[in-house]
Structures are given as C-alpha cells and as structure tokens.
Amino acid sequence: MGYAEVCVNAPTAQMRTFSYSIPPQYQIQPGQAVWVPFGQRLLQGIVFELTATPAVEQTRDIAGIIADNPLLSPAQLALARWLSDYYLSPLFNAVALMLPPAFERRVRTYLEPENTDRDLSSLNETQQQILHLLSEQKRIGLKELEKELGKRKTQTAVGFLVNLGLVKRTYELEKVKVKSKTVVVLRLAVPPEEVPDILQRQISPRAVKQRRLLAFLTEQAVSVPLTSAREKTGCDALTVNTLIKKGLISKETVEVRREPPELRPAKTSQPFLLTPAQQAVFEPISREIKESIEKPGKGKVFLLHGVTGSGKTEIYLRALAEAIQRHKKGIVLVPEISMTPQIIERFVARFPGRVALLHSKLTPGEQYDEWHRIKNGEVDVVIGPRSALFAPLADTGVIIMDEEHEWTYKQTEQSPRYHTRDVAVKMSELTGCTVVLGSATPDVSTYYRTQTGEYQLLTLPERVTPVANSPLPEVTVIDMKQELKENNRSIFSRALADGITSALAQNRQVILFLNRRGMNSYVQCRNCGFTIKCRRCETAMTYHLDTASLLCHRCNYKMPVPVVCPRCASHRIRFLGIGTEKLEQEIKTAFQSARVVRWDSDTTKGRHEHQRILEQFRKHKADILIGTQMVAKGLDLPLVTLVGVINADLGLYLPDFRAGERTFQLLSQVAGRAGRGASGGQAIIQTYNPEHYAIQAAAKHDYNLFYEQEIAFRKQLREPPFTQLVNLTFVHPNEQRCEDETRKIAQQILEERDAQGIAGMELIGPAPAYMSRVRGRYRWQIILRGYDLPPFLKKCNFGQGWAIDVDPIGI
C-alpha cells in the first residue's frame, strides 16, 4: 500500500501535510486534488508527495478523487511550500493561490437515523430531541440542527449518538458555484442551395414560421443560438422540433466562452523599429531567453530602468515574442488592472486571440473560462495583477513585471502576505524562466541588488516620442509658503493657474494630481478643536459632497454631518483640508469653460468606469483630468502638456522609512505623464517642503541622486535592504487583552532570541499600530529587525488573532 502527504483545507492544518493511505482503486499523483477525512469532516486536499511509509503509525484512507489529473505542477508544489515557509502561512493558503476559480467546495454533513428500535430511555433531552426530529424528517443537515439547538450542544450529542449506532453521518458536496457556459444552437442540416427547392416542395405556404426560420438559417454562415433565432424569426419550440424531425435543421448544445471585453482589440499592431538604446537593452534579454531554453537552470533577473516614455512596453512585447517563437509563454504583471488599460490594449493588439486576462473584477464565469483557457494551453500570454503570477501556464519562458516598484504588488490583507516580485524571482529559480522588472523609479531594494550583481541593470535614459530626443518635461517646484506670504490663498499657485490657462488656450490637456479623495479631509470644531472621527477606527472622517455625509476611508462607515460639535455643542463646525471633489469644484469655478473629469475610486465604482473615463479624456472630450494615484500609472496621452501636483507633501512625513521613496516615485511617475506628444510639456509641483531631497530629485528626474541619499540613510539606520523586517500584529476587540497578548509574545521572542544567542536581532515595540483601531478592533504590533527571520519565527507559537507580515511595505 502506498501513502500520500496531503495538504488539507482546514484552519488547524497550518504549515504541514498529513499522511493518508491510498486505496488500491485509486491512481494518485502529486498535485492531484482529493477528498480526505479530517476529524469528523470530509475536506479537500492537495497531494504533495507519494511515500512508501507514512509519517505516523496510523493513517486513514483517501476518501475520493476530486480531479483525475493533477491541478498543480511539481514547480507549483515547490513554490507553495516556499510561500508557506518564507511567509509563515498555512500551507493550503499558499496552495489556494494556484487553484481554479470556485475550486473550494464544502461538504455538507447530514444525519440519518439508525437502529430506531433500541431503548432510548437513558438518553438526555438533547439527544432524544435530535432522534425525534430525525424520526419526523428522516434526514437533517448538521448546520440546520446546530442553528436550532446550538453548535456545541449539537456536536456533543451527535457524536454520542453516532458512537451508539443510533445516528449515521452522510456527506454531500455543495453545488458547483461556477461551471462552463453552454447554449443551444441551431444550424442548417441540408446544403443551402437545396433550401429553395425544399421550401417549394416540403414546406406548406401556410407554415410561415417554418419557412421564416429555414430562410434565416440559410443566410447564416455559422450556427445560431436558439434564443437569437427565436427572437429574429418569432418561431416557437413546435416550429424548431418540426424542422428537426424533417431533417432540415439540427440542434445541439455547445460550450461558449465568456470573453472579457478588454480582450477585444480594435486592430492588430506590428513591432516598432527599436531605437539604438532599446536594441541595446533587448539583446541581453533575448540572449538570456534563448540560453535559458537551451541550458535550463536558474533563471536570470533583469531590472529595466527606463525613464517615463522611454519605450519599455515595446521591450516587453519583443521579449514575449522571443519566448513564443521558441515555444515558450509569458506572464505580464501590472500593478492594478483598472489603472493600466492602455498597456493591455497594446498586448492584445500584438498577440490577438492569444492573450488571457486574470483579475478580481472579472465575473466568476469569465475567471473560470480564462483560467481553463490557460490550463488547456490555448494562450501564449497571461496579463493581470499579482494573482496572474499563479496562472496555470505551462512552459513559462519569461515573466514581465511592469512598474515593479508599486506597493500594490504586496498582498497585505490575508495570508500568505507575499510580494509578487520576490515570488517571481523564486519562480525563476524553480523553472529557469527569465524575469524582467521594469520601472522608471525602481524600488530601492531592487536597485541595490543590481549594484551587488544579483540582478542585471539595463537602462533607457531617453524618451521615445514623436520628436527625436525630446526631453523629459521641465519641472517647476513651487514653495506654497512663499505663495501665502505674497497673499495667494488659493489652492493654485500663480504658476499653476497661468499654466492651466495657457494649456486651455492652446487646446491642450491638463492632469491635476491630488492623492486624497473626497471634498474635505476632516471636519473640526473651531471652538474646542474637536475632530470628528470614525467610532470604529478613530480616524478622521472625510466629507463627501456627492452624498452630503462623512465617510471613513478605512471601514466605509458613513454618518451625517453634525449640526453642532458633539463635545461642546458649538456651531462653529468647519470643513478643512481638500480632496479631489473639492479640487474639481475649485477648477470649475476658476476655469468655467474647461471640461473637467474626475478619476478616483468614488467615480469608478462600476466595472467599466475606468475605461470610460480614460476614453473620454483620450478622445479630448475633457480638458482637465483630476485624479488620485490612478492618473500616475501607465497613461500615454500626447495632448497632455501640463501636469500639476496640488500637494506633494501628502504622505511625506508618515511614520514609515519608505515615505520619502514613495513620494519620489509618485511625483516622478505623475510628472512623466506630461510631454509625450510633439508639443512637449511641463510639470508644476506645489509643496511646503521644497528642499526635501525626494522632491528635489523628482524635479530633476534624477533617480541616482535620490538613490544615493536614500541608500545612505537606510544603511545608517539598518533598514532594508541591509536588514530584514517582520511586522507582527495582534488584533482583538478588547484593548487591554490586545496589549497583554502582544507584550507576552514579545517577551517570548526575546527569551528565545537570547536562548539561541542570535546576534543582530532587534525588537521594536510592542506598541499600538499606526492605525491603532480599525473596524472596532484594537491593533498592537511588534517589529523585528534582523537577518533571515522566518526560520526563527517558525519555531514560535502564534495563536489566533496574529498577522505575520514578512518584508512589510509599511510599518
């Protein structure tokens, strides 16, 4: 008898597999999905490996097979194991990243009576009540019984009755949530040229519907959905069945694909002629793709550092074409699918019909169909945000990660809290594929790895625009303190106001960036200073004009605007700070003839709103685009000659060592939206801190200037990439319990560190988290700083309520 190590879909399973014996009737392979008994339940599991001997003395049999063929490849199994070990995540959570959409199905437990003729007088009230219900209904779902009698009481009573042989458990799978879509189609069953003769000889002139349907199908080159045929001809079921019996038409059920609208290109495109700089960076990528196929091994990682508008996307397209030419495939990762519609268009146009799209805003049916297209080998390129990295793409030759610096590549909400870049590099080690990381403002840690030789640096220092060697936009930094001194109290500096006026006069377009949505950032009493905060999160409520209410941007709690101060009953309530709503209002007042459109999460709640707004601006149906960070990414708009940053200081002084880096990246990216056409462009940055090194470097388009300053600070303060960080956060509804538990774990960590004699490990905290209360639950955190921390933490025992974030992007 053989044995299998199975990863089980249960919260208590954590970071390990369990040994099960394989019944003789099953042929099991690693990567296969199976049903296994786990406690009193039947659960889903993934086979990780086959063994001759089990890890424990007693094993239970695998109960059934979910899929005949493996769902995960050996490389995916190895990657899941690494994800679990490195990010200290339950193993099935790591596996779940790679499973088909709607894979997880629960097994419903039912109870049925047995041996009802036995004496029941010794049973307690709950046990007798269960048997009485079963005698009436014959079969009851365990969940329904728990709702009626209480969960703990029911489970105890049922366990006792099962042991006595009075009740038996049966199991039934939940219904499949998503499956292939099928439609009934009609088609002509005789040659079209014979139809006129058939109409004359076999179809009565009075059979109007039959004649109409037959004529309609004759005109169609392909099969027609039954619903469409009935709608166009007015025929009914009797008409269809009559023609089928006569052998004139046929009816069949066919599977149809639910295609995302983003994959419908308006036209195809051909490769552009590469500039000398582009050719210089493409050659080593092309050479590596070729060599990695001829001599499989650990793949190579490139950092493509190109200024905004330097033609990085064409390099991506060429790299994919190189891999496809050699019978390999590629994955293209973008920060957020809704923010990069233009880049998707370019890939779809270059590889028509061979691109798949994976992201959370697809319908469940679209996700299902796209996943299975990939699994069945019907595509060459997969595009999507971080989840697309786990697509079931066989023979991956290249992974491309656009805007690799973006923090949206980090999974922060649930375990495993992975970073897509690090997982892509690990995939390269496991499969030998080539990785291309692209950015105009690389992550400091990524760039540092090019300096140590871990990654290879490729640079594109010049733009590719309609005008040869056109420069990056000129950036002007405006000191808003000086504007105030000179009695300008507007949110627009005089330079920005003049720039907008000039751009509109020349029929050009303007982008205004403000990374804060809503009308006003906070509401404050000018009498006592009280600021209205969310009662669940203790963060300032933002005023939204469109709903005339206060909204918490953390938990979406909404409340009406108070008439008087809740603390002192004063009427001196003031709305302070500005967001994109307020900016839109100010623009419409100051530039009344301008057509204005706003692009933030409040205006893009619908699935296709991002595309609608972009198309509106791209077709010059709007003059000024106001937006949050959405306007900073992936936009190539030749008519934009002016970009204005309303307040560059937002986020600059957050309690996070990456605050300067994020500010530099955001300013550089948004400034890069200007000057992509023949008319050139400029950017105006408004700030109260004009001398800050991040702002100065962004204004000069000088990444190296920023990097040298930033890396020196990091080295001095022992921050990444010179050390590793792990953020341990405990969440609990009781504030004192939250603090006590965090302090207890902190003490355990210190004792374990000292017992092992580990040098260079620092413990920062415990202390309340930056957001100390979210959704009514308190948050305390411990930050560990040191080297190779996951193996150490794997030995520590964290209970429920703890979130472990290895290599956090924010602290």
N, C-alpha and C positions, 0 to 999 in steps of 0.2 A: 504494500500500500504506500502511495506517495503522500506527501504533505505540502501544504501551501502556506506561505506567510501572507496574511491578508490585512490590508488597511481597512478599518471598519468605520462607517459613517456614524459615529457616536461621540458626544462631547467628552465622555470619560475615557475614550481611547487615547487621546493626546498624541504623543510623538512616537508611537510604536506600532508594530504589527502584531497579529495574533496567529497562532498555529492552528490550522484546521486540517483534518484528514480528507483526502479526495476519494469519493466513492468510485467504484470500478466503472460505472456507466458514464462518467464524465471525463472528457479530454480537456484538461485545464492548461492554459498558457499564461505566462506573466503578462500583465496589462489587461487581463480579462476582468469583466465585472460579474460578480457573483452575489447570491444571497447566502448569508451566514446567520446561524443562531447566535445571539449575543444577549446573555442573561435570559429573560423571558420573552425577548423580542426577536423578530427576524429583520435583519438590516442589510443594507447594501455594503458591498466591499469591493476593493480592487486587489487582485493578486499581484504581489510584488516579486515573489520568487518561489521556485519549487525546491523542496528539500527532501532528502532521503529520511531524515529523522526530525521530529518536532522539537521545538524549544521547551516544551513542557511535557510532563508524563501523560496526562490525559487530554485528549482532543475530542472535538465534536466534528461531525461531518459537514462539509459544504452542503447547503440545502438545495441550491439550484443555480442555474446559469442565467444571467440577465442578457448577455450578448454572446453570440457564437464566436466572434472574432475579437482580438484584443482592441481595447479602446485607446490604450496608451502604448507608445513605443518604448524600447529599452532606454533611449535617451531621455524621454519624458519621465520615466520612473526614477531615473538617476537625478533628474532636475528637481522632481518633487521631494526626494529625500534631502537634497541640498537645501531647498527652500525651508523645509521643516527644521533642519539642524541649524542653519545660519540665522533664520529669523525667529527661532524658538516658537514655532507654530505647530498646532495639531497637524498630524500628517495628512489626514483626509482633507483639511482645509487647503493644503498645498495641491493635493490631487484634484480637488474640485475645480481649480483654475483651468484644467485641461479637459474637463468632461463636456459632453454635448449639452446644449441648452435643454433645460427641463429634464435633465437626467435624474435628478433626485426625486424619487417617489417613495412615499411612506407605505408601510404595510399596515393595514388596519386589522386590529385584533377583534375577533368576535367570540362570543361564548355560546355554547350549546349544552343542553342538559344530557346527563348520562346516568344509568343505574338509578332511575327515579323511584324504584320500589324499595329502597333501603330505608331504614329507620332514621328520621331526621330530628328526633326529639332533643338530641344532645347539641344541636347547632344553636348558635346565638342568633339574635334578632336580625342582624345584617345579613348573615349567611342564609337564613330562611327567607328573607325578603328577596335576595337575589334568585334563589331557586323558585320562588313564587312567580317572579317576573318571567323567568325562563320557561316555566310551565305554560304561561299565557302566550308569550311571543315566540317561543322555540329558538330564537336567535337574537342576541343583543350585542351591539357594538360596545367594546370596553370603554371607549371615550364617553358614550352616552350614559353609561352606567356611572362613571366617575363624576359626571356633571350632576347626576341626580342624588348620589349618595355621598359624594366626597371622594377625592382621589386616594388618600392614604387608607381610609377605611375600606374602600372597594378593593384596592390591591391586596391588602392583608386577607380579606375574606375570600377573594377569588383564588389566591394562592393556596389557602387551606382547602377549599372545595376541589381544586384540581388534584391536590395530593390525595384526597379521599376517593377520587374517581367519580365524583358527583357532577363535575363540570369538565368540559374539554374546550381547549382553545383552538380556534381555526384562524387562518390568516388569508387576507385578500388584498391584492395590490390596489392602490389608488388608481383612478383612471389617468390615462396619459394626458398630460396638460397640453402638449403640442405634438402634432404629427404632420406628415406630408399632406399637402392640399391636393384634392382631386376634383375634377369637374367632368361632367358628362358631355361628350361632344358628338356631333352628327357629321357624317360625310357621305358623299355620293358613292354608291356601290356599283354603278354602271359607268361606262365611258361617257363623258359629257356630250360627245357628238351623237349619241343614241337618244338623248333626252327628248328632242323634238318629236321623234317618231313615237317614243313611249307616251308622251303627252297626248298624241293624236289617237293611238291605238288602245292604251290601257287605262287612262285616267279620264273619267267622265267630265264633261264641261261643267257639271254641277258640283264636282268636288273641288271647289275653288281653293280651299286651304291646302289640299294636297298638291295641286298644280303650282300654287304660290311657293310652297316650301321646296318643291323639287326644282323650280326655276331659280330660287335663291341659292340653293346648294350648288347648282351648276355654275353659277357665277363666281363661286369661291375657289381659291387655289388651294386652300388648306381646310382642315377640319374646323367646324364652327361650334362654340359652346351651345348647348341646348337652350340655355336661358336667352342667349343672344338671338338664336334662330326663332324662338317663340316670340320674342319682343319685336323683331323686324318683320315677321310674316303673320303674326296673330294666330299661329297654329296652336293646337292643343295636344294632349297626350294621345288621344284617339287618332289624330292625323299622323303623328310620328309612328305609332305602332302599326298602323295600316300600311304605310310605305315600307316599314321594316319587313312585315310579313310578305309583301310583294317582292322583296329582294332588291328594292330600288335604292334604299339608303341603309346605312348601318349606324349603330350607336355603341359607343364604348366609353369606359371610364379611364381618364388619363391623369397623370400627375403633372401639376403645373407649379412653376417656380414663383415665389413671391419676391420680386426683384425690388431692392431699394431704389428709389428714384435717383439717388446720387450716381448710380451706375449706368445711367442712360446718357451717353455722350451726344452732344450736338454734332460733333465732327471728329474725325481722327486727325492725328498730327504726326509729323515726321521729325527726326532728330535735327537739332540746330547744329550749325557749324561751331565747333568749340574754339574758344579763344586760346592763345598760347598758354595762358595761366590755367585755364580749365584742362587743357590737354596734359599739362604737367602734373596736375593732381589726379587725373583719371588714370594715367598709365600705371602707377603703382597699385591702384585698386584693381584694375583689370588684371595685372600680372598676378596679384595675390589670389584672386578668384580662380584663375586658371591653375595656379600651383596647388591651391588647397584641394582642388578636384583630382589633380594628378597624383599628389602625395598627401593623402589625408592625415591630419594631425590636429594639433591645437591651432585654432583659427587666429587671425591677426585682427587687431583693433586699430582703426584709423580715426583721428579727430580731424574733420574737415572744418577748419576755422576760416569762414569767408564772411566778409562784411555784408550788410544787408543789400540785397540786389546783385550779388556777385555771381549768380548762376549756379547755386548749389543744387537746385532741383534738377537741372539738366545732368549733373554728375550722378545724382541718384538714378535717374532714368537710364543712363548709359550703363551703370553698374548692374541694374536689373536685367537689361537686355543682354549683357555679357553672361550673366548667370543662366538666363533662359536659353541662350544659344548653346550652352554646354549642358543642357538638360537638367538644370537646377532651377530652384524657385526662390522667391524673395518675400520678405516681410518689411513693410514700411510703417513705422510708428510715428504718429503725430500726437502733439500734447493733448488736444481736445478736438474731437471730430467736428464739433459745431463751429470751431473757430478757424478751421483751415479748409473751407470748401474749394478754394481756388486750386490748391495743390492736389486735391482729389481729382478735380476735373482734368488736370494735366496727365495724371497716371492713367485714368480711364481712357482718355483720348489716345495715348500712346500704345496702350495694350487693350484694345477694345474686346470685350467679351471674355477677357482672361483675368479680370480683377474681381476679388471678393472684398466685401466690406464687413467689418465686425465692430459693433459698438452698442452701448446700452440703450440708445434711443431708437434702434430698430424695433419693429414689432416682434413679439415672440415667434411668430411664423417666419418672418424674414431672417431672424437669428438662426432658427432651425435650418432653413434652406441654405443659408450661406455656409454654416458650419459643415453641412453634409456635402455641399459642392466642393469645399476644400478637402474634406476627408476622402472624397471619391476621385481626387486628382483632376478636377475639371478647371482649375485655375492655376495661374503662374504667380500671381501677386496677391498678397493679403494686406489691406490697409486698415488701420484703426488705432485707437489709443492703447494704453498699456495692456489691456486684455487680449489684443490681437497677437501679442507675442506668443500666446499659448495655443494658437490655432493648430489644428492637426495637419500641418503642411509637411508632407514628406519631401526629402531631398532639398532641404533649405540650403541655398548657396550663399545668400547674403541677407543681413539684417541691417536696415537703414533706420536711424533714429533722428528725425528732424527736430530741431530746437532742443537738443539734448539737455540743456540747462534748466528746462521748465520743471517746476516743482510738482506739477500735476502728474508727472511720471511716478511719483511716490504714492503707494497705497497707504492711506493713513487711517481709514475708518474701520477696517477689520483685518483680522489675521489671515494670512501672513502679510505683514506690513513691509512689502518688498519695494525695492526701487528697480524700475524697469531696466535702467542702464546696466546695473550690476547683474541682473538676471540674463540680459542679452549677452554680456561678456561670458557668463558661465555657460550659456548655450553654445557659444563659440568654442569653449574648451571641450565640451562634450561631443559636439558634432563636427567641428572643424570649419564651420561657416565663417565668412568674413563679416565683420561689423564695421559700419560707417556711422560715426557720430557727427552730426552737423550742427553748427551754431555760429552766429555772429558774435555771441557773448558766452563762450563756454563756461561751464561750471568750473570754479577754481580748482576743485579736486581733480577734475578730468584733465585740465590743462597741466596741472602739476605732474600727472602721470606721463604726459608727453615729455616733460623735462627729465624724468627719471628713466625714460626709454621703455616704459611699459606699453605705451601706445605710440603710434607714429603720427606726427603732426604734418598736416597738409594745409596750405594757406591759399586763399583767394583774396588778395588785398584790394582789388579794384572792382567796380561795378560793371555789369553788362547791361547797358541801356541803349536807347536809340541813337544817342550821341556818343561817339567813341571816347573812352577815357573820361566820362563825365564824373565829376567829383561827388562825394557824399554831401548831403545838404549842410549848408552853413548853419551852425547852432549858436544862438544868442542866449546867454543866461541873464535873466532879469532879477535884480535884487528887489523884492517886494517891500523890504523895509525902507528903501530909498523912495519907492513909489508913495508910500504912506507919508514920508517926510515932505514930499512935494505935493501933498494934499490929494493924491489919487486914491480914493477909497473903493474904487470899482474892483471887481474880481478880475478884470482885464487890465494888464499893464498897457501903457500907451503904445509900446512897440507891437504888442499882440493885436490891439484894436486896429492900429494902422495896417498891420499885415493882413488881417481879415478883410478890411475894406479894399485893399489893393487886389487881393486874390479874387474877390467877388466882382470887382470892376473888370478884371481880365477874363471873366467867365471860367475861373479855375475853381478847384475844390479845396476844402479845408477839413482837417481832422483835429478835434479837440479832445484831449485825454484827461480824464479825472477818475482815479481808481476808487471811487466811492459812489454808490448809488443812492437813490432817494432824493428828497427835497432838502432836508436839513439833517445834519449828523446827530444832533442831540437837542433836547428841549430842557431849558433850565429856568428856574425861578430867579429873577434878578434881585429879589428881596433877601432871600436866605441862602441862595446858591445851590438849592436842591436840584439835582439832575434826575429826571425820570428814567428809571432802569427797569429792565425786564424782571418780573418777580421770580422767574425760574433760573435766569442766567446771571443776573446782576451786571449786565452790560447796558450801556446807554441805548435807549430806544431811538430809532430813526423815524423821522416824519416823512410820510409818503403822501404827496398831494393827490395822486390819482385815486387813492382810497380814503383820503382825509383821515388817516389813522396813524398810530405809532406801531412800528414793526420791529421785532427783534430779529436781527440778521443771523443769529445763532440757532434759534429754535422755531422761528416763524410765529411766535406768539404775537397776537395783534390786540390792540386796545385803543379806545377812543382818546382823543386829545383832551386832557383835563382842562376845565374852565379856570380852576383855581389851583394853587400849589397844594399838593397833598400834605405838606409839612406845616406851612404857616398860613394857608388859606389866602395868600396874596394873589392878586390878579395880574401881577407883573410877570407873566409867563412869556418867555422869548424863545424864538426858533433860531438856533445858531449852527454854524458850520454849513458847508454846501455839498450837495451831491449832484449826480448827473441830471436829475429832474430840475433842480434849481438852475443849473448851468443852461439847460435848454430854455428855461423861462427867460433868463437874462439875455441869451443870444437873440431870442425872438423880439425882445424889447429893443435891444441895441441895433440889430440889423434886420429891420422889419421886412425887407424884400427877399431875404435869404430863405431858401427852402432847407429845413432842418430835419434831420432824422436822428433818433437816439438808439444806441445799440448797447443794451445791458441785460442782465438776467430778468429784469422786470418787463422788458419789451419782447422777450424771446421765449415765452412760456410754451408756445406751440412748437411742434417738431420741426416745421419748415420755416420758422420765422427768421432764423439766421440767414438762410439762403435768400429769403425775400428782401430783407434789409440790405444785404450785400448787393443784390441785383439792382435794387432801386438806386443805390449810390453809384454803382459801377456804370449804369446807363445814364448817369448825370440827371436823374430825376430829383436829386437833392444836392445842395451846395455845401452843406456843413454836416459832418458826421460827428456826433458826440458819443463817447463811449468809455467803458472801463477797459480792463486789460484785453478784452476781445479785439480792440482795434489795433493792438500792438503786434499781432501774430499773423504771419502768412498772407498779408494783403499786398497785392501788386496793383496799384491804382495810378496810372500815368498822369491823370489830371490833378492829382493832389500835389500842390506846390507849397502848402504850409501846414505844419503840424504845431499845435500849441499844447504845452503841458501846463495845466492850470495850477497845480500844486505838486511840485516834485518832492516835497518833504514827507508826504504820507507814507508811513512805514519805515522812514529813515531811522527813527530812534526807538524802534521796538526792542524789547529785551531779548535780542537774538543776534548771535555773532554774524549771521548771514544778512543782516539788514542792509548793510552797505552794498553787498554783492547784488541783492535783489533790486535795489534802487538803480544801480548802474545798468543792470540788464534791462530793466523795464524802460528806462529812459533811452537807452541805445536802440532798443527794438522799436519803440514808438517813433523816435526821430527818423528811423530808417524807412518809415512809410512815405516820407516826402522825397520829391525829386527823382522819381523813377521814370518820368517822361522826358521829352525833348526840352521842356521848359525849365528843368531844374527845380530846385526847391530850397526851403529853409525850415528850421525848427526853432521855436522860442520856448525856453524853459523858465517858468516862473518859480522862484524859491525864496525862502527866508534864510537859506544857508548856502550862499553862492560859493563859498570857499571850501565846501566839503569835497574831499578827494574823489568820491564817487560821481558827484555832479560835474566836477571839473573834467574828469576823464571821459565821461559820456559826451560832454560838449565838444571835446577834441576828437571823438571817435577813436580813442586811444586805449585799446584793451590792455596792451602791455604796461602802460602807465598805471592803470588800475590794478592789474595783477601783481606787479612788483610791490605796491604799497600793501595790498590785501594779504599777500602770502607772508610778508614780513610780520604783520600783526598776528596772523594765525600761528606762525612759528613761535613768536614771543609768548603767546597766551596758551600754547599747547592745544590748539583747536584742530579739527580735521583740515587737511589730510595727514597731519602729523600724529594724531591720535584717533581713537575710535570713541564714539559716543553711543550710549544706550539710554533711552528715556523710559523709566518705569513709572507708570501712572496708576494710581488706585482710585476707584470711583465708588462712592457709596452715598445713600440718601441721608445718612447721619454724619454730621460734621466731625464730632468727636471720635466716632468709630473710624472714620476715614483717616484722621490724624494718627490715632493709636496704631492702626494696622500698618501704616507707612513707616512709622518710627520702629515698629517691631521688625519689619523686613530689613530696614536699613541697618539695624544692629546685627541681624543675622549675616548680612553681606559683609559687614566689617569684620566680624568674628571669623567668617570663612576665609576672607582675604588674608587676615593675619595668620590663621592656622596654616594656610598654604604658602605663606611667605611671598605673596605676589607683590612685586615692586611696580611702581608707576601707575597704580590704580587709585583714582580719586573718586570720592563720593561727594556729590554736590546736593545738599538738602539733607533730610526731607523738608519740603516747603510746599505751600499751596501752589498749584499750577498757575500759569499766566492767566488763563480763564479758570478761576477757582470754582466756579459753579456753572454748570451747563445743564439745561433741561431739568432743573430741580435736584441735581446730584452733585455732590461736592467732589473735588478733584485735588489730590495731593500727588507730588511726584518726587522721584529720586533720579538724578542724572549721574551715570557712571562715565568716567573718562579714563581711558587706558588703552590696552592693546589686546587684540584677539579676545574680546569679551564673551561672545556666545558660548564657547566651551565651558567657561567658568559659570555662567548663569544657568546653563543646562542642568547643573547639579543642585541648583537652589529650588526650593519648593514654593511656587507661587500658587495661591488659591484663586477662587473666583473673584472677579472684580478687578484683576490686574490686567493692564495692557502693556505689552513689551514691544517697544519700538527700537529696533536696531538701526543705527545710522539715520536718526531722525532728521527731517529737513527743517524742523522748527522746534525750539525748546521754550 
